[in-house]
């Protein structure tokens, strides 16, 4: 049965690799890289400050922070799901991180507890969806509201400063290794592990299979509920990891931390070529998508575009990416 399962998953994952139009292959190939290169050239022409070392470092940090959450979102969307709660999970974990550290807990134990908390909150989403039968949109929307309320309650509506008692912890968000920010290295490690899981493990093939055709995956012997449950746990853990980096960087636990990051993560994932219809996409595209969105935001900041206008642009990008995906699917099926 396992062989049948894996073969089904491989078929679902690679069936669109041949026989489709050139349009269908662009989001998965070099097209995104060329878009990123073009954006960098435009940015350098519009503002020489773009190539400043400090600015490049800032862009890399943004790529890392949004990218880690987006890797988790990629896992979820590959199963044809959605996770609107990642921002609130990040907020809860940020507040808990600050409370634990100011309460005297060691840095290592705090990191472990916060990652476990992220897994538990993700598991609540997974259980509600798989056992309760609640649609992913509704379940994660409810968790988004509850999580934000929990963060505000724990923090009593106020930011929680770390003070100067956690210098070791600050290295996570502020440190450098080989002149590259630590968060970038963390994002690289997370991405490589995710790529390995999705491309070279049975679980990764099952994730693709569930997103491609849930009924066929079930008939092939895949435990669809377990696979679905797992991706929400992964998403929760990566949101909590982002919270740790966030608090380490800013030395404060904000109950409003992560507000709106779920939309950024969805945009990055879709821009990267992962289909909202499930079963298609991967981490490499998500990495490039995170870079594209970070560079675009940086360009708009450098040329003085209003933050409110930036929201309009990002919303238009999401809609445009989805429309493009629908057009690509129509071309592929014709």
Legacy VTK file of the C-alpha trace (Angstrom):
# vtk DataFile Version 3.0
C-alpha trace
ASCII
DATASET POLYDATA
POINTS 334 float
0.000 0.000 0.000
2.888 2.370 0.755
4.250 2.034 -2.763
0.835 2.846 -4.198
0.596 5.856 -1.887
3.963 7.246 -2.856
3.380 6.631 -6.546
0.057 8.456 -6.385
1.695 11.382 -4.630
4.520 11.552 -7.138
2.051 11.436 -9.988
-0.011 14.264 -8.514
3.094 16.294 -7.887
4.722 15.911 -11.274
1.795 15.487 -13.612
1.812 19.191 -14.454
5.513 19.245 -15.203
5.067 18.212 -18.853
2.632 18.838 -21.632
1.528 22.244 -20.398
2.058 25.603 -21.970
5.075 27.802 -21.300
2.819 30.006 -19.181
2.230 27.181 -16.703
5.926 26.670 -16.045
7.004 30.261 -15.495
5.957 30.586 -11.821
7.902 27.438 -10.951
11.090 28.302 -12.846
13.449 31.139 -13.537
10.704 33.705 -14.091
10.562 34.677 -10.418
14.305 35.126 -10.246
14.194 37.512 -13.204
11.409 39.472 -11.524
13.549 39.760 -8.392
16.593 40.855 -10.378
14.509 43.437 -12.249
13.123 44.821 -8.986
16.632 45.141 -7.546
17.809 47.011 -10.655
14.811 49.356 -10.488
15.387 49.908 -6.781
19.056 50.783 -7.345
18.099 53.247 -10.089
15.362 54.904 -8.045
17.456 55.197 -4.901
21.207 54.677 -4.551
20.545 54.033 -0.853
19.111 50.635 -1.798
22.611 49.180 -2.229
23.792 50.603 1.073
25.078 47.788 3.321
22.755 48.751 6.170
19.749 48.760 3.854
20.635 45.409 2.306
20.961 43.941 5.802
17.553 45.355 6.701
16.007 43.797 3.595
17.567 40.422 4.433
16.110 40.593 7.950
12.672 41.309 6.509
13.008 38.416 4.089
13.905 36.120 6.978
11.098 37.196 9.320
8.348 37.002 6.720
9.942 34.006 5.030
9.907 31.736 8.090
6.165 32.262 8.581
5.627 31.828 4.845
7.359 28.442 4.831
4.729 27.258 7.329
2.002 28.818 5.205
3.350 26.962 2.174
2.875 23.628 3.938
-0.712 24.582 4.795
-1.656 25.895 1.351
-0.167 22.832 -0.334
-2.917 20.824 1.387
-5.521 23.273 0.056
-5.830 24.867 3.494
-5.296 28.357 4.906
-3.974 29.640 8.221
-5.184 33.077 9.244
-4.006 32.630 12.827
-0.218 32.823 12.361
-0.120 36.509 13.297
-2.027 35.938 16.524
0.055 32.872 17.388
3.116 35.056 16.873
1.608 37.681 19.205
0.817 35.162 21.957
4.281 33.641 21.718
5.921 37.077 21.789
4.121 37.978 25.009
4.852 34.591 26.612
8.524 34.916 25.624
8.777 38.268 27.393
6.907 37.008 30.463
9.114 33.940 30.823
12.385 35.799 30.362
11.486 38.627 32.741
10.299 35.969 35.186
13.792 34.507 35.322
13.498 31.459 33.084
16.655 30.494 31.199
16.958 31.405 27.524
17.197 27.763 26.381
14.123 26.667 28.339
12.177 29.730 27.199
12.889 28.916 23.557
11.765 25.323 24.077
8.552 26.321 25.877
7.627 28.928 23.256
8.199 26.518 20.365
6.056 23.964 22.177
3.357 26.612 22.694
3.354 27.327 18.967
2.977 23.616 18.273
0.058 23.367 20.717
-1.767 26.343 19.198
-1.205 24.915 15.720
-2.456 21.549 16.966
-5.688 23.198 18.161
-6.224 24.425 14.622
-5.421 20.993 13.232
-7.763 19.174 15.600
-10.619 21.579 14.921
-10.208 21.068 11.189
-9.602 17.302 11.106
-11.727 16.037 13.992
-14.252 18.845 14.327
-14.777 19.248 10.596
-14.494 23.026 10.830
-13.391 24.614 7.523
-9.797 25.881 7.724
-10.839 29.467 7.024
-13.329 29.516 9.922
-11.146 27.569 12.359
-8.067 29.710 11.856
-10.141 32.898 11.789
-11.508 31.949 15.209
-7.996 31.192 16.459
-6.832 34.527 15.082
-9.396 36.376 17.197
-8.912 34.213 20.298
-5.136 34.340 20.051
-5.029 38.111 19.805
-7.369 38.378 22.764
-5.165 35.991 24.749
-2.040 38.007 23.930
-3.687 41.253 25.025
-5.003 39.620 28.198
-1.647 38.148 29.206
0.128 41.450 28.565
-2.707 43.523 30.052
-2.723 45.481 26.820
0.815 46.771 27.310
4.206 45.929 25.745
6.492 43.924 28.031
10.099 45.101 27.934
12.958 42.675 28.480
15.322 45.166 30.067
19.031 44.318 30.075
18.758 40.868 31.632
18.665 38.873 28.416
21.755 39.826 26.416
22.321 36.215 25.333
18.796 36.031 23.954
19.269 39.193 21.901
21.868 37.411 19.770
19.027 35.469 18.121
17.630 38.596 16.488
20.601 40.953 16.497
23.643 38.731 16.115
25.754 38.010 13.049
27.536 34.939 11.730
30.055 35.583 8.939
28.648 39.142 8.699
25.202 37.782 7.885
22.329 38.335 10.369
21.444 35.282 12.468
17.746 35.389 11.394
18.878 34.920 7.785
20.802 31.777 8.762
17.763 30.500 10.655
15.572 31.114 7.602
18.091 29.301 5.423
18.117 26.272 7.732
14.310 26.220 7.984
14.017 26.460 4.192
16.532 23.670 3.541
14.783 21.366 6.007
11.404 22.187 4.439
12.737 21.549 0.925
14.127 18.202 2.040
10.830 17.204 3.680
8.675 18.155 0.706
10.940 16.744 -2.012
12.632 13.729 -0.502
10.377 12.262 2.192
7.194 10.214 2.074
5.464 12.806 4.247
6.248 15.534 1.741
4.817 13.476 -1.104
1.701 12.847 0.968
1.266 16.583 1.559
1.299 17.169 -2.198
-1.068 14.263 -2.760
-3.606 15.488 -0.194
-3.623 18.928 -1.783
-3.912 17.557 -5.309
-6.791 15.189 -4.647
-7.854 14.440 -1.089
-10.191 11.608 -2.043
-7.587 9.884 -4.212
-5.019 10.281 -1.434
-7.402 8.650 1.038
-8.123 5.757 -1.324
-4.377 5.283 -1.770
-3.961 4.686 1.954
-2.789 8.125 3.063
-3.982 9.238 6.485
-5.404 12.541 5.240
-6.367 13.797 8.688
-2.910 13.174 10.108
-1.224 14.912 7.177
-3.571 17.888 7.478
-3.056 18.048 11.239
0.714 18.040 10.798
0.868 21.080 8.516
-0.957 23.272 11.030
1.440 22.163 13.761
4.353 23.069 11.480
2.775 26.450 10.782
2.330 27.104 14.506
5.925 26.162 15.325
7.328 28.440 12.635
5.109 31.315 13.817
6.487 30.836 17.334
10.055 30.753 15.975
9.386 34.071 14.252
8.076 35.438 17.563
11.330 34.509 19.284
13.342 36.355 16.639
10.974 39.330 16.791
11.242 39.701 20.568
14.996 39.177 20.467
15.349 41.891 17.856
13.111 44.496 19.484
13.651 43.452 23.151
9.940 43.816 23.813
6.948 41.480 23.802
4.179 43.289 21.937
0.664 41.809 22.239
-0.039 43.295 18.797
3.060 41.710 17.244
2.375 39.896 13.990
-0.804 41.795 13.149
-1.388 41.350 9.415
1.552 39.008 8.886
-0.857 36.266 7.790
-1.696 38.326 4.694
1.996 38.896 3.992
2.611 35.149 4.278
-0.272 34.291 1.952
0.929 36.874 -0.576
4.498 35.551 -0.451
3.347 31.957 -0.850
1.076 32.737 -3.789
3.660 34.980 -5.466
6.102 32.103 -5.086
3.902 29.886 -7.214
2.128 27.761 -4.611
-1.418 27.205 -5.777
-4.284 28.175 -3.492
-6.026 25.154 -5.011
-3.460 22.880 -3.372
-0.947 20.301 -4.544
1.361 22.609 -6.512
4.270 24.708 -5.363
7.295 24.532 -3.138
9.693 26.280 -0.808
12.090 27.666 -3.415
9.302 29.794 -4.869
8.371 30.949 -1.364
11.955 32.088 -0.735
11.942 34.145 -3.925
8.446 35.419 -3.144
9.621 36.652 0.260
12.548 38.435 -1.375
10.312 40.029 -4.008
7.850 41.366 -1.439
10.643 42.623 0.848
12.426 44.421 -2.003
9.146 45.900 -3.246
8.300 47.186 0.244
11.813 48.597 0.572
11.527 50.392 -2.767
8.261 51.989 -1.706
9.770 53.065 1.623
12.832 54.566 -0.065
10.782 56.615 -2.531
8.371 57.769 0.161
5.216 55.844 -0.713
2.647 56.113 2.060
2.186 52.967 4.223
-1.523 53.150 3.406
-0.794 53.113 -0.319
1.568 50.201 0.230
-1.345 48.194 1.587
-3.251 48.847 -1.635
-0.291 47.637 -3.682
0.120 44.464 -1.616
-3.594 43.693 -1.873
-3.455 44.171 -5.634
-0.484 41.800 -5.806
-2.429 39.073 -3.998
-5.415 39.446 -6.311
-3.168 39.578 -9.372
-1.266 36.463 -8.313
-4.493 34.516 -7.799
-5.891 35.674 -11.155
-2.636 34.632 -12.806
-2.870 31.213 -11.148
-6.423 30.748 -12.421
-5.345 31.745 -15.943
-2.406 29.355 -15.761
-4.675 26.493 -14.709
-7.096 27.220 -17.539
-4.232 27.233 -20.035
-2.924 23.990 -18.614
-6.272 22.211 -18.874
-6.969 23.383 -22.419
LINES 1 335
334 0 1 2 3 4 5 6 7 8 9 10 11 12 13 14 15 16 17 18 19 20 21 22 23 24 25 26 27 28 29 30 31 32 33 34 35 36 37 38 39 40 41 42 43 44 45 46 47 48 49 50 51 52 53 54 55 56 57 58 59 60 61 62 63 64 65 66 67 68 69 70 71 72 73 74 75 76 77 78 79 80 81 82 83 84 85 86 87 88 89 90 91 92 93 94 95 96 97 98 99 100 101 102 103 104 105 106 107 108 109 110 111 112 113 114 115 116 117 118 119 120 121 122 123 124 125 126 127 128 129 130 131 132 133 134 135 136 137 138 139 140 141 142 143 144 145 146 147 148 149 150 151 152 153 154 155 156 157 158 159 160 161 162 163 164 165 166 167 168 169 170 171 172 173 174 175 176 177 178 179 180 181 182 183 184 185 186 187 188 189 190 191 192 193 194 195 196 197 198 199 200 201 202 203 204 205 206 207 208 209 210 211 212 213 214 215 216 217 218 219 220 221 222 223 224 225 226 227 228 229 230 231 232 233 234 235 236 237 238 239 240 241 242 243 244 245 246 247 248 249 250 251 252 253 254 255 256 257 258 259 260 261 262 263 264 265 266 267 268 269 270 271 272 273 274 275 276 277 278 279 280 281 282 283 284 285 286 287 288 289 290 291 292 293 294 295 296 297 298 299 300 301 302 303 304 305 306 307 308 309 310 311 312 313 314 315 316 317 318 319 320 321 322 323 324 325 326 327 328 329 330 331 332 333
